[in-house]
């Protein structure tokens, strides 16, 4: 990434995370890992056919709302569109509120994408869900 190129923080909650199958999309588009983080307590998470997660923001009063584990990456502006283009249908870039109150770009699911899918919010994140599924 050129020093003068604009970049954004992007929170990812699934297969784009370090060591998972689509991390290469981050690396190939000039992204660099910043930190592990958690969302604010206003998200729910589903497994989309055990291939990737879908996260949706809900009302903080929703009894199923929780904090979800994410990774925050710094992504050059030129790479953001390429990363989004590599995401499955039904996932989009939106604003995600982190536990510390910051808002960053992040990967969110459209509501129809999670319809009829297994909710995995109680696991707290995709990595934990996949780890427990394998046991």
KOLMI-208554 format. One record per residue (C-alpha): x negated, y negated, z; residue number from 1. Coordinates in steps of 0.001 Angstrom, whole numbers, plus 524288, in hexadecimal, padded with zeros to 5 digits. Each point is the difference from the previous one (the first is absolute). Layout:
[r [X; Y; Z]; NUM] ...
END
This chain:
[r [80000; 80000; 80000]; 1] [r [7FAB1; 7F2A1; 7FC5E]; 2] [r [7FE17; 7F6FA; 80B90]; 3] [r [8091C; 7F5C4; 7FA37]; 4] [r [80ADF; 8098A; 7FC4E]; 5] [r [80C11; 7FF09; 8087E]; 6] [r [802FC; 80BF9; 80831]; 7] [r [80B40; 804A7; 8086D]; 8] [r [801B6; 808BD; 80BB2]; 9] [r [8080E; 80BFC; 7FC7B]; 10] [r [8058E; 80976; 80A28]; 11] [r [8016B; 80DE8; 7FB23]; 12] [r [80721; 80AEA; 80718]; 13] [r [7FDCD; 80C48; 7F7F5]; 14] [r [7F827; 8060E; 7F514]; 15] [r [7F809; 7F38D; 7FD94]; 16] [r [7F9D0; 80171; 80D85]; 17] [r [7F1D4; 80402; 801E8]; 18] [r [7FD66; 80E38; 7FCF5]; 19] [r [80D43; 80254; 7F9B9]; 20] [r [8030D; 80329; 7F1D7]; 21] [r [801D6; 7F233; 7FA98]; 22] [r [7F537; 7F8FE; 8077A]; 23] [r [7F896; 7FFA1; 7F31D]; 24] [r [80A4F; 7F659; 7FAE9]; 25] [r [7FBAA; 7F6A6; 80AB2]; 26] [r [7F166; 801D4; 7FDC4]; 27] [r [800DB; 7FF6C; 7F110]; 28] [r [8074A; 7F30E; 8010E]; 29] [r [7F5E8; 7F981; 808B4]; 30] [r [80717; 80180; 80CFD]; 31] [r [7F86F; 8010C; 80CAF]; 32] [r [804D9; 805B8; 80CC2]; 33] [r [8020B; 7F5C9; 80AB1]; 34] [r [80652; 806E2; 80B97]; 35] [r [809BA; 80991; 8056E]; 36] [r [80C51; 7F968; 80506]; 37] [r [80E20; 80242; 803B2]; 38] [r [80C27; 7F939; 7FB5C]; 39] [r [8092B; 7F878; 808B9]; 40] [r [80AF8; 8084C; 805ED]; 41] [r [80956; 7FE0D; 7F49B]; 42] [r [7FD17; 80ACE; 7F63A]; 43] [r [8049D; 80DB1; 7FCD7]; 44] [r [7F896; 80A24; 7F81D]; 45] [r [80441; 80B49; 7F73B]; 46] [r [7F8DC; 80AE9; 7F8FF]; 47] [r [802FA; 7FFB2; 7F181]; 48] [r [7FFA5; 80E8D; 7FCCB]; 49] [r [7F38D; 80124; 8083C]; 50] [r [7F8AA; 7F91C; 7F4FD]; 51] [r [7FF55; 7F244; 805D0]; 52] [r [806D8; 7F7AE; 80A42]; 53] [r [80A41; 7F588; 7FE6D]; 54] [r [80094; 7F538; 80A3F]; 55] [r [80B55; 7F688; 80197]; 56] [r [80165; 7F427; 808C5]; 57] [r [80C03; 800A0; 808B8]; 58] [r [805EE; 7F778; 80A85]; 59] [r [7F791; 80053; 80C36]; 60] [r [80C6E; 803AD; 80771]; 61] [r [8012E; 80C6B; 7F7C2]; 62] [r [7FE4E; 80B3C; 809BB]; 63] [r [7F7A7; 8074D; 7F60E]; 64] [r [7F69F; 7F4AA; 7FDA0]; 65] [r [7F1D7; 80246; 803B9]; 66] [r [7F1F2; 7FBD4; 7FDFD]; 67] [r [7F9BF; 80711; 7F47A]; 68] [r [7F175; 80277; 7FE14]; 69] [r [7FA53; 7F8EA; 7F43E]; 70] [r [7F2C8; 7FC83; 7FA6E]; 71] [r [7FD05; 7F21D; 7FBF9]; 72] [r [7F7A2; 7FE3E; 7F3E3]; 73] [r [7FAC9; 7F3C7; 7F969]; 74] [r [803F5; 8008B; 7F1AF]; 75] [r [7FBA0; 7F6C9; 7F530]; 76] [r [80B4D; 7F961; 7F902]; 77] [r [7FC07; 8068C; 7F347]; 78] [r [80136; 80D7A; 8064A]; 79] [r [80D27; 7FE5A; 806A4]; 80] [r [8081E; 8021A; 7F3AA]; 81] [r [7F80C; 80C0B; 7FC5D]; 82] [r [8020D; 805FB; 80D6A]; 83] [r [80EA3; 7FD81; 7FF57]; 84] [r [8009A; 805C4; 7F248]; 85] [r [7FA45; 80CA4; 8057B]; 86] [r [80A79; 80137; 80A83]; 87] [r [80B96; 80930; 7FE2B]; 88] [r [80D1E; 7FA62; 7FBAB]; 89] [r [807C4; 7FA78; 80B46]; 90] [r [7F445; 7FA16; 80700]; 91] [r [7FD27; 7F17E; 7FF43]; 92] [r [7F79D; 7F568; 805F9]; 93] [r [8069C; 7F7C3; 80A6F]; 94] [r [7FC4C; 7F939; 80CAB]; 95] [r [7FD61; 80870; 80BEE]; 96] [r [7FF8B; 7FAF5; 80DE0]; 97] [r [7F4C0; 80572; 807DC]; 98] [r [80025; 8029D; 80E94]; 99] [r [7F7A0; 7F3D4; 80232]; 100] [r [80A39; 7F74C; 7F96A]; 101] [r [7F8DD; 7FDF9; 7F30B]; 102] [r [8072B; 80223; 7F33E]; 103] [r [7F859; 8067C; 7F50C]; 104] [r [80395; 805F7; 7F305]; 105] [r [80375; 80E46; 80120]; 106] [r [80613; 80BAE; 7F954]; 107] [r [80E8B; 80178; 802CB]; 108] [r [80A67; 80925; 7FAC5]; 109] [r [80CB2; 7FC5B; 7F986]; 110] [r [80B77; 8052F; 80818]; 111] [r [804A4; 80975; 7F561]; 112] [r [7F28A; 8065E; 7FFF3]; 113] [r [801C1; 80514; 80DE7]; 114] [r [80E35; 8042E; 7FE92]; 115] [r [80117; 80E69; 80362]; 116] [r [7F194; 80107; 803AA]; 117] [r [7FA6A; 804A9; 80CFF]; 118] [r [7FE2E; 7F507; 809BE]; 119] [r [7F2A7; 800B0; 8068A]; 120] [r [80000; 7F365; 807E2]; 121] [r [7FE29; 807A8; 80CA9]; 122] [r [7F274; 8045F; 7FB66]; 123] [r [7FB6B; 7F1DD; 7FFAF]; 124] [r [7F976; 80128; 7F2C9]; 125] [r [7FD8B; 807F9; 7F3D8]; 126] [r [7F2E6; 8057E; 80464]; 127] [r [805A9; 80516; 80CD7]; 128] [r [80B98; 805E7; 7F8D9]; 129] [r [7F736; 8070F; 7F656]; 130] [r [7F6E1; 804C3; 80ADA]; 131] [r [80B4A; 805BF; 807DA]; 132] [r [80638; 805C5; 7F3E3]; 133] [r [7F38A; 8078C; 7FD26]; 134] [r [7FF30; 805D6; 80DC3]; 135] 
END
